[in-house]
C-alpha cells in the first residue's frame, strides 16, 4: 500500500547533542523493521523548523544559520538516499517559525516615535499584511521599512532548499514568492501542496499565517492544469489549535478553506506531539479532512512536551487512497525508534479517514486507471507498427494485473521489442497461454534451462509449441554439458 514518512521539527543546531549519523541509523533501522510487516515508504514530508535558528543580536548570524542548514539538509539528503533511492522529487519540505531569521527581520524594521503611533494602534497591529509590530519586552512600536530585507528573513532557508532541489524534475519550479509548491507522489495518484505558514512571521510576530489568497490560487492552478488526483494533500508547519495565552498557531479558517477546495489530508508539526484530527465543513454535502501532526524528530529535551519523546510518523494509505492509518514512532532506549503505545496510540496506530474525490459525474476519481487506459492505447499503437515506444516502461511501472487487456498489450510490446529479461522478471509466475509461450521464449533466449523446464512442466504451454521447445530444451542441455 502507498506509504510515506512524516518528520518535523528537526531543530538542527550545534547545541543539540544528537547527531545526524545517530538519527539516520535509527530511522533507517526502524523503517526496516516496519517494512517486515508493512511496506517501505515512497515519499518523505518535512513539515518545518529545519533549524533551531540564531539568537537575536548574534554577531555572525548568517554564517551560523547557514551552517545549521548544512546539517539539516545533510540529514534530509541522506534520508532521501537511503529510503527513496535518492529521488528528491518525492521529498516535500516547508519552512517553520524557527527557519525565520530574527536578526534579518530586526534589520528590516525601525522604531516608531510615540508621536507617530497610528490612531487605531490595535487595529494596525492586527491588520492583514500590516507593517507595524509591537515589542512587549521594550514597550515600543516598530514598523517594517525595508521590504526586501524583510522578505530575505527566510533567505538561508530558500538558498538551501534551491540547492537541494537543483536538477530535480518537479511539477512546478521552486519560486520564493509563490507561497506554495506542488509535489506528485504515489505514481502521480496523489498531489501534495506545500504551503508556507510563515507569512509575516518574525521576531515580534509569532502568529502563523498563509499569504493572502494562496489556497485559492493553488486550487485554480490545479484547475488550469486539469489535475484531479485521487488524493489531494497539503503540508504546512504550524498547529491549528492553541490555548488562549498562545498566539503561534494557524487560524483554522485556512484549513477549512483547504477542505472546502478539495484537500483531504493535511500534515503539520510545530506542537512537538503526534496527533490526528478530523475536520468537517458543510460544503457540497459535507466534506471531511484529516489533519495529522508529527512530533519533533530531534528537538532538545527541554523543548518537548512533558512525558513526550522524540517522534516521527509513518502513514499508510489504502490502495484506493480513500483512507489510511497513522503509525506513530517514538524514540526509546538506545536512541532507537519503535511504535508509540500510549495515549490514543495504544496499538501504535490510529485510522485516518477523509471524503473521497469524485469527478463531475459523481464517480470516484481514479487517475491511475485513466492513465493505464491512455498508456495502453499508446503502447498498442506502437507495437502494431513494429516500433518501440517510450511508454512501454510506464505501462510496466503501472503493473497491470493478470487477465487484463493492458497486461496483454504490455506482453506483446515487450515481445516486439525483444525485452526478454523484462518478460522473464515480470511475467513469472505466468498467467495464461500467451504468457507461458513468451516466458518459454525468454527462458531460451536467456539460456535459463531451469525456467524453461518449469514452464514445460506447468501445463500452460500449448501442445503446438511443446515439440519446438523440447528441442530448444535439449539444445540448452547440450550447451550446459559442453
N, C-alpha and C positions, 0 to 999 in steps of 0.2 A: 504494500500500500504506500502511496505517496507520503513522505516523511521529511520534516525539516527540524533544524536545531534553532532555538531562540536563545541568544545570550544578550546580556545587557549590563550596563554599569561596570565597565572594566576598570575605570579609575586608575589607569596606569600612571605610576609615579615612583620616583626613586625612594620615597618613604615607605612604599608598600613592600613588605618582606617576601611575599610570594612572587616567584619569577615566572617568566614565560615558559621555560622548559618544564617546570613542575605543572603548570596549568595545562599545557599542551598534552603532556603524557597522561594526566589524569582524565581529561576529556576524551581523548582518543581511546584509552583503555575502557572507559565507561561505555562509549559508543560500541566498541567491540563486544562487550558483554551484552548490551541491549540488543544487538543485531543477532545474537544467538536465538532469541525468541521472536524478534520482530524484524524490522528492515533497517537498512542503512540510510542515512539522510541524503536528500537530493538538493537541499538548499540550506542556507545559513542566514539568519536575521540577527543584526546587531542593532539594538534599539537605544543607542546613545550613551553619553558620558564615557567616551573612549578614554579620556584622561582625567586626572584629578584637577588639573589647572594650576595656575601660579598665583600666589597671594598678591593683593594689591600693593603696589609700591616696590615690588621686586626689581632689582637693578637691571638684570639681563633677562627679562621675562620672555622675550621672543625666542632666545636660544633654548631656555629651559622648557618652554611648552613644545617647541619643535622636537626636542629630544623625547618628550613624553609620547608624542605622536609616532615617533620612530618605533618605540617599544610597542605601542598599541597596534599599529599596523603590521608589525612583525608577527604578533600573535594571530591576527586575523588572516594574514597571508599563509601562515603555516597551518592553521586550521583548514583553510581552503585547499591547500595542497594535500593534506592527509585525508580529508573527509570528502572532498568534491573533485578530486583529481586535478586540482588547480583551476577549475572553471570559475573565474571571478564574476561571470555574468549571473551566477546563482547566489551571489552574496549581496544582501540588502543592508545598507548602512544609513543611519540617520544621526544627526547631532543631538546632544543633550545640553542641559544648562552648564555642566562643567566644561563643555567644549567651547563656551563663550569666554573669550579673553577679557577679564575685567580691566586689566591695565589699558587695553586698547579702547574699550568703551569709555573709561575715565578720561582718556586723552581727547575724546571727541566732544566732551562737554565743558561748559563754563558755568561759573557761579552766577546766579541772578541776584542782583541787589534787591532788598525788600521793597524799595520804592517801585521796582519794575515787575513785581508779582502780578500775575493776571488776576482780574477781579474775581472770577469764579475759579479759585485755585483747585478745589477738589474736583470740579468738573474737568479742568485742564489736565490734571494728573491721570484721570481715567479715560481721557479721550482716545479713541481708536487711532493708532498711528500718530499720537501726540508726541511732542518733543520735550515735555517737561518731566523732570524726575525729582523726587524728594528724598533727601538723606536724613533718616531718623537719627543716625549717630551724630551728625553735625548740626541738625536742625536748620538745614539750608536747602534752598531750591537750586536745581541745576537745569540747564537746557542743552540739548544736542545742537551744536553749531557746525560741526564738521561731518556731514552726511557720509562722505566716502570713507572717513576714518571709522565711523560707527559701523558701517557695513563690513569693514575689514576685521571686526572683532571675532569673526569666525575664519579669518584668513588662513591660519595654520591648519585648521581642520580641512578647509577646501583644498589647500595645496597637497596635503597628504592623501585626500580622497582622490583627487585627479591623478596623482601618481599611481595609486593602487589600481584604478580602472584604465590606465593608459593601455591602448591596444586591445581593449575588451569590447566585444560586439554587444552593445546594449540596445534595447528598443528605441530609446531616445538618448541623445548625448547628455553628459553632465552639464548643467547650467546653474551657476551660482544664484541667479536671480529668479528662477522659475518658481521655486517654492515646493516643488515635488519632482520626483523621478519615477520611472516605471521599470519594473523588472518582470521578466517572464520565467516561470518555473514549471516543473512537472510537465515537461514536453509541451509547453505553451497552453496547457489546460488551465493554468492559474496565472493571474497578473497581480503584482504587488505594487501599491502606491506608497512611495517613501516620502512622508511629509515632514517638514521642519517645524517643530513646535517651539522654536527658539526665537520667533519673530518678536522684536522689541525686548527680548530678554537680555539683561545686562547686570552690572554690579549694584544697581539701585532698583531694578525692577525684576522681581522674581517670577511674576506670573507667566504662565505658558500661553502661547497664542500662535495660531496659524495666520499667515498673511491674508489680507482681505481677499475673499473670492477664490481662494486657491482650490478648495474642494470642488467647487462648481467648474472651474477651469479644467481640472483633471477629468471630471465626468464628460465635459464637452470634447476634450481631447480624445477620449476613448470612442466617443460617438463619431467624430470625424474620421478616425482610423477604422471604423467599422468593427471594433473589437467587442466581443461579448463572451468572455471566458466562462467556464463552468464555475470557477471560484474567483471572487474579487476580494483581495485582502489589502489592508493598509497597515503602515508602521509609523509610529511617532515615538517620542520619548516620554513625555510627562504623564503622570497619573490623571485619572478623570474624576477622582473624588479626593477630598481632603477635609480635615477638621476646620472649624470656624476660624481658629487662630493661625491657619496656614494660608498662603496665597500662591504657592508654587505648584499649581496643578492646572490642567487644561479644562476650560469650560466644556461641559458635557454637550452643549449645543453643537459644537463642532462634530462630535461623534454621531449625534442624531442626524446631522446633515449627511454624513457619510452613509449611514444606514439607509436614509431616505433615497440616496442616489445609487444604491445597489451594493455597497461594501458589506460583506458578510462576516468577516472576521478581522479584528484589529489586534496589533501587538504593540506593547509599550513596556517601559521599565520604570525607572525613577524611584519607585517606592521600596526597592530592595527586598521585595517579597513576592513570591509567586501567587497568582490568583486568577480566577476566571469569573466573568460576569456576563449575563445575558441582558442585552439592551433591546427593548421593543419600541417601535414607532408605528403609529397608526396611519400609514400612508399606503395607498393602493391595496387596501385589505389587510394591512398589518405586515410588518417586516421585523424579523429578529436578527440581531447581530451579536456575535460572541466577541468579547473583549478579553484578551489574555495578557497578563503581566508576568514578566520574568524577574526573579530575584537577582541580586548582584552576583556576577561571576567572581569578582575578586576585590570588592571594596574592603577597606580596613575593618577590623572587628568593631571599632567604636562607631562606624557608620552603619552597621547592620542593626535592624530592629531586634529588641531583646528576645533571646531564645531562637534566633534565626541564624542559620549557617549560610555559607555561600551556595548559590543555586544556579541552575540553568534549566531550560525546558527542552523537551522533545515532543513535537506534535505530529501525530499520525492521522492521516485522513483516509476516509473510506474511498474505495476506487472511484465512486461517482462524485467525490468531493462535496457531498451533501451533509456530512457530519465528520466528527473527528474525536480524538482522545488526547488530552493533555497529560503528559508524563513529567512530573517534576523530579529533577535530580538534585541531590543535596550532598555537600561535602561533609565527610565524616572523618574518622581517624585515618592517619596515614596520608592526609591530603587527597583522599580518593572520593569519587562520587558514587552514589547509589540512589535508589528510589527513595523519595521522601515518604514517610509513613506516619505523618502526624496531621492534626487538623482535618481539613476536608479530604486530604490525600492519604487516607488510611491504607488504601491499596496501592498507593504510589501513582494514582491517576484519577482523572475525572472526565466524564463525557463532555463534548462540546457540540452545540447544535446551532444552526442558522437557517434562514429561509433560502431555499434553493433558487437559482436563477432560471428564468423562463424566457422564451422568445415571445414575439408578438402574438403567436397563436396559443400561448399558454403552455407550450411544451418545454420540458427541461432542456436547458442548454447542454449540448454535447459537442464541444469543439473538436474533441479527438475523433469522434465518429464522422463529423463533417470533413475533417482533414483526411481521414482514412479513405473516404469515398473519393475526394478530389485527387489524391495522390495515386489511387488505384487506376483511375482513368488515364492519368498522365503516363504511368508506367506501362499500361497496356498498349497505349498508342505507340510508345517507343518500340516495344518488342515486336509488335505487329509489322513494323517497318524494318525490323532487323537491326536496330541501333541501340546503343547503350543509353541509359538515362541516369542523370544525377539524382533523380527522385527515387531510384531503387533503394538507396541507402536509407532514406527517410521512411520508406514503406517498411523496410526491415526493422528500423528502430521502433515503429509503431506496433510491432509484434502481432500481426493479425492472427486471431485464434484458429485452431484446426476446424476444417469443414466450411470455412467461409470463402467467398469469391476473392477477396483481396489476398488471401494466402495462396490461392491458386495462381493468381497473376504474379505474385512475388516469385513463386517457384519457377514459372515459365520464364520470367525475366532473368533470373539467375542462371537458368539453363542456356538461354540465348547468349548471355554474357560469359558463359563458361566459368562461373564463380563456384568451382567445385568445393573449395574449402568452406565457403559460407553455407552452401547446401548441407555439407557434412555436419557442420556445427548446429545449424538452426533447425533442421528437419528431423532430428533424432530425439525421441523415437518417432517413426513415421506414422502418418495417418492417411490411409488410403492407397490405392494402386499407383497413382501418379507420383506420390512422394516415395513409394518403395522403389519404383523404377529409377527415379532421379537419384536416390540415395545409393542404389547399386552402382550406377554410373559414377557417382562421386567417389565411392569407395575404391572402384577400379582405377580411376584417374589418379587418385592419391596413393595408390598402392597399399591400401589397408585391407589385408586379407580377412582379418577378424570381423570387421564390419560387414564385408561382402557376404561372408558365411552366415552371419547373424540375419541379414536380410533374406537370404535364400531359405533359411530355416524358419523364418517368421510367418510364412504363409500368405503374405500380401503380394508377393511378386507373381504376376500372371504367368500361366504356363507358356504363353507365346514368347516370353523373354527368358524363360529358365534355361533353355538349351544354350542361348548365347552367353548368358552369364556363368553357366557351368564351365564353358570353355575359357572364359576370362578368369574364373577362379583357378582353374588348373594352370593357366599361364602365370598367375601370381605365385602359386605354389612352387612352380619351377624356378621362378626368379629368386624366391627366398632360399631354395635349396642350393642354388648356384651362387 
